[in-house]
Amino acid sequence: MELTESLKQFSNRVQEIKNSIQTEEATKMSLIVPFFQLLGYDVFNPAEFCPEFTADVGIKKGEKVDYAILIEDKPIILIEAKPVNSKLEKHSSQLFRYYVTTAAKFAILTNGIIYKFYTDLEEPNKMDKNPFMEINLLNLNDSSINQIMKFQKNALDISDILDTASIMKYSMLFQKNIEQQLIQPSDDFVKFFLQPIYKEQKKQNIIEKSRPNLKKALNDYINETVNNKIKLALGSNGFSSPTATLTTDSEWEALSIIKEILKNTIDVNKITYKHTESYTAILIQNNTRKWICRFFFSSKDNFNT
């Protein structure tokens, strides 16, 4: 089975079991270790995938990072694990301390669902404050799957990853900033859009008045663009007749599109799907009474709502 399909199936499994996981140890054994096993690492060989790897910090001895991936007895990737329900923002400083004491080139902070990838772009041997990549296993797309593939055991190319890490890092930061502006445009952002259409002084009352209008305009534009892409995907000839044949790729594409459309409206981790003989239902928290839409698949793998 190809890694792409394995990751999609693993994503579905994470969705199914995440609410039953209560501890950090359960997170490691149910989510984190199986993830790296998918990437081809021998998780039962401590010479390759070492648990409780010693990373002494200054005068503090016996400090241990949860896992280290080793190549020729040298740590290349450090992995710090947290419980599945943990917010990772508060834990990067601990991984930072471990990073500077080893020869590792990458560090990963994870709760089994979200994986934050770090390196030392800004200063050699000093872990950057911001990750260069962040992956959410419950919201995979083609781009994130391609990036995960770079960390496969048999495809790990440190130089290649470092060459693209800077681009990936700033692209991710830009996207987060854009997302924040779509939710709540800042004063400077509003001023930027007012500049070509409002020549008078941009006083605070004008900014406040314009903020909700800009927010609506931006979101309307994005929604219209996405809808047009969906129409193109469905084809210009309307709906085709539904059949009972469903394909994993079609289901995955449909689910990804819905998550992309709704990511600023609801928590996409709550979006799931369930298929019947005639259609696939997109649901909230697997509740059939809370369905978002239904997709009917044709024999040509095109989907229709």
C-alpha positions in Angstrom: 0.0 0.0 0.0 1.3 3.4 -0.9 2.2 5.9 1.9 -0.5 8.4 0.6 -3.3 5.9 1.1 -1.8 4.7 4.4 -1.7 8.2 5.7 -5.4 8.8 4.7 -6.4 5.6 6.5 -4.4 6.6 9.5 -6.0 10.0 9.6 -9.4 8.3 9.7 -8.2 6.1 12.6 -6.9 9.1 14.5 -10.4 10.7 14.2 -12.0 7.5 15.5 -9.8 6.9 18.6 -8.6 10.4 19.7 -11.5 10.9 22.2 -10.7 7.6 24.0 -7.1 8.6 24.6 -6.5 10.1 28.1 -2.8 10.0 28.8 0.6 11.0 27.3 1.7 7.3 27.2 -1.5 6.3 25.4 -0.9 9.1 23.0 2.6 7.8 22.3 1.6 4.2 21.7 -1.7 4.8 19.9 -0.8 7.8 17.7 2.8 8.9 17.7 4.7 5.6 17.4 2.4 4.2 14.7 2.9 7.4 12.7 6.6 7.0 12.6 6.2 3.3 11.9 4.2 4.4 8.8 7.2 6.5 7.7 9.3 3.3 7.6 11.2 3.6 10.9 11.9 0.5 13.0 10.2 1.7 16.2 11.2 -1.4 18.1 14.9 -0.8 17.4 16.4 1.6 19.9 19.5 2.1 17.7 17.2 3.7 15.1 14.2 5.0 17.1 15.4 5.6 20.6 12.9 6.3 23.4 13.9 8.4 26.4 17.0 9.7 24.6 19.4 11.5 26.9 19.8 15.2 26.2 21.6 16.7 29.2 21.0 20.4 29.6 23.8 22.5 31.2 24.3 21.4 34.8 21.1 19.4 34.6 21.9 15.7 33.9 19.6 13.0 32.9 17.3 15.2 30.8 15.5 13.0 28.3 13.6 13.8 25.1 10.8 11.3 24.4 12.3 9.9 21.2 15.2 10.4 18.9 15.6 9.1 15.4 19.3 8.1 14.9 21.4 7.7 11.9 24.8 6.0 12.4 24.4 6.4 16.2 23.8 10.2 15.9 20.5 11.9 16.7 19.0 13.5 13.6 15.4 14.1 14.7 14.2 14.8 18.2 10.6 14.1 19.1 8.9 15.6 22.1 5.4 14.1 22.8 2.5 15.6 24.7 -1.0 14.3 25.5 -3.5 14.3 22.6 -5.5 17.1 24.2 -2.5 19.4 24.9 -2.0 22.8 23.4 1.5 22.7 22.0 2.3 26.4 22.1 3.4 26.2 25.7 5.9 23.4 25.2 8.4 24.5 22.5 10.8 25.9 25.1 11.5 22.4 26.5 12.3 21.1 23.1 14.5 24.2 22.5 16.7 23.2 25.5 17.1 19.7 24.2 18.0 20.8 20.7 21.0 22.9 21.5 22.7 20.1 23.4 22.6 17.6 20.5 23.7 17.3 16.9 20.0 16.9 15.7 19.0 18.9 12.6 15.2 18.6 13.2 12.9 18.7 16.2 9.3 17.7 16.2 6.7 18.7 18.9 3.5 16.7 18.7 0.4 15.7 20.5 -0.3 12.9 18.1 -2.6 15.0 15.9 -0.6 18.1 15.2 3.1 17.8 14.3 5.3 20.9 14.5 8.6 20.6 12.7 11.6 22.8 13.7 15.1 23.4 12.5 17.8 26.1 13.0 17.3 28.5 10.1 18.0 31.7 12.0 21.0 30.7 14.0 23.1 27.4 13.7 22.5 24.8 16.4 19.8 26.9 18.0 16.2 25.8 17.3 14.0 28.5 15.7 11.2 29.9 17.7 8.7 29.2 14.9 8.3 25.8 13.2 9.0 25.7 9.4 6.1 23.2 9.0 2.9 22.2 10.8 0.9 19.2 10.0 -2.6 18.4 11.3 -3.4 14.7 10.7 -7.1 15.4 10.8 -6.8 17.9 8.0 -4.5 16.4 5.5 -4.2 17.5 1.9 -1.9 16.7 -1.0 0.6 19.4 0.0 0.9 18.2 3.6 1.2 14.6 2.5 4.0 15.5 0.1 5.9 17.2 2.9 5.4 14.3 5.3 6.9 12.0 2.6 10.2 13.9 2.8 10.6 12.5 6.4 10.3 8.8 5.3 13.2 6.7 6.4 14.1 5.8 2.8 13.6 9.3 1.5 15.2 11.4 4.2 17.4 14.0 2.5 18.5 16.6 5.1 20.0 19.0 2.6 16.8 19.0 0.5 14.6 19.6 3.5 16.8 22.5 4.7 16.8 24.0 1.2 13.0 24.3 1.3 12.4 24.9 5.0 12.8 28.6 4.8 10.2 28.9 2.1 7.9 26.6 3.9 8.3 28.5 7.2 7.4 31.9 5.8 4.7 30.5 3.7 3.1 29.0 6.8 3.4 32.3 8.7 1.9 34.2 5.8 -1.0 31.9 5.7 -1.6 32.1 9.4 -1.5 35.9 9.1 -4.0 35.9 6.2 -6.3 33.6 8.2 -6.2 36.0 11.1 -6.9 39.0 8.9 -10.0 37.1 7.5 -11.2 36.6 11.0 -10.4 40.1 12.3 -8.7 42.6 10.0 -6.1 44.7 11.8 -6.0 48.5 11.5 -3.1 48.5 9.2 -4.7 45.9 7.0 -7.9 48.0 6.7 -5.8 51.1 5.9 -4.1 49.2 3.1 -7.4 48.4 1.4 -8.7 51.9 2.1 -5.7 53.6 0.5 -6.7 53.4 -3.2 -10.4 54.1 -2.5 -10.5 56.6 0.4 -8.3 59.6 -0.1 -9.1 61.4 3.1 -7.4 60.8 6.5 -8.1 57.3 7.8 -9.4 58.2 11.2 -10.2 55.5 13.7 -14.0 55.8 13.2 -13.5 55.2 9.5 -11.3 52.2 10.2 -13.9 50.7 12.6 -16.7 51.3 10.1 -14.7 49.7 7.2 -13.5 46.7 9.2 -16.7 44.5 8.9 -17.2 45.5 5.3 -13.6 44.4 4.4 -14.0 41.2 6.3 -17.2 40.4 4.4 -15.7 41.3 1.1 -12.7 39.1 1.6 -14.6 36.1 2.8 -17.2 36.5 0.0 -14.4 36.6 -2.6 -12.8 33.5 -1.2 -16.1 31.6 -1.0 -17.0 32.5 -4.5 -13.6 31.4 -5.8 -13.9 28.1 -4.0 -17.4 27.6 -5.3 -16.2 28.2 -8.8 -13.5 25.6 -8.4 -16.0 23.1 -7.2 -18.3 23.8 -10.2 -15.3 23.2 -12.5 -14.5 20.0 -10.7 -18.1 18.8 -11.1 -18.1 19.8 -14.8 -20.3 22.1 -16.8 -22.9 19.5 -17.7 -24.5 19.3 -14.3 -25.0 16.2 -12.2 -24.3 12.7 -13.4 -26.3 9.8 -12.2 -25.2 8.4 -8.8 -24.1 4.9 -8.3 -23.2 2.7 -5.4 -19.5 2.6 -6.3 -17.4 4.8 -4.0 -13.7 5.5 -4.3 -11.4 6.5 -1.5 -9.8 9.2 -3.6 -13.1 10.8 -4.4 -14.3 10.7 -0.8 -11.0 12.2 0.4 -11.2 15.0 -2.2 -14.7 15.8 -1.2 -13.9 15.9 2.5 -10.8 18.1 1.9 -12.9 20.6 -0.1 -15.6 20.8 2.6 -12.9 21.3 5.3 -11.2 24.1 3.3 -14.6 25.9 2.8 -15.6 25.7 6.5 -12.2 26.1 8.3 -13.0 29.6 9.3 -16.6 28.7 10.4 -16.2 25.5 12.6 -13.5 23.3 14.0 -12.6 21.1 11.0 -11.5 18.4 13.4 -15.2 17.8 14.0 -16.0 17.2 10.3 -16.2 13.5 9.4 -17.9 11.4 6.7 -19.9 8.3 6.4 -20.8 6.5 3.2 -23.8 4.5 2.3 -24.5 2.5 -0.9 -25.7 5.6 -2.7 -24.0 8.6 -1.2 -21.3 9.9 1.2 -22.6 12.2 4.0 -20.4 14.9 5.4 -21.2 15.1 9.1 -20.3 17.0 12.3 -18.8 14.6 14.9 -20.2 11.5 13.1 -23.7 12.6 14.0 -26.1 11.6 11.2 -28.5 14.3 12.4 -25.9 17.0 11.9 -25.1 16.5 8.2 -23.5 19.3 6.2 -24.0 17.9 2.7 -24.2 14.6 0.7 -22.0 13.6 -2.2 -23.1 11.2 -5.0 -20.2 9.5 -6.9 -20.3 8.5 -10.5 -18.4 5.7 -12.1 -16.0 8.3 -13.4 -15.0 9.3 -9.9 -16.6 12.7 -10.2 -18.6 13.8 -7.2 -21.9 15.6 -7.1 -23.8 17.3 -4.2 
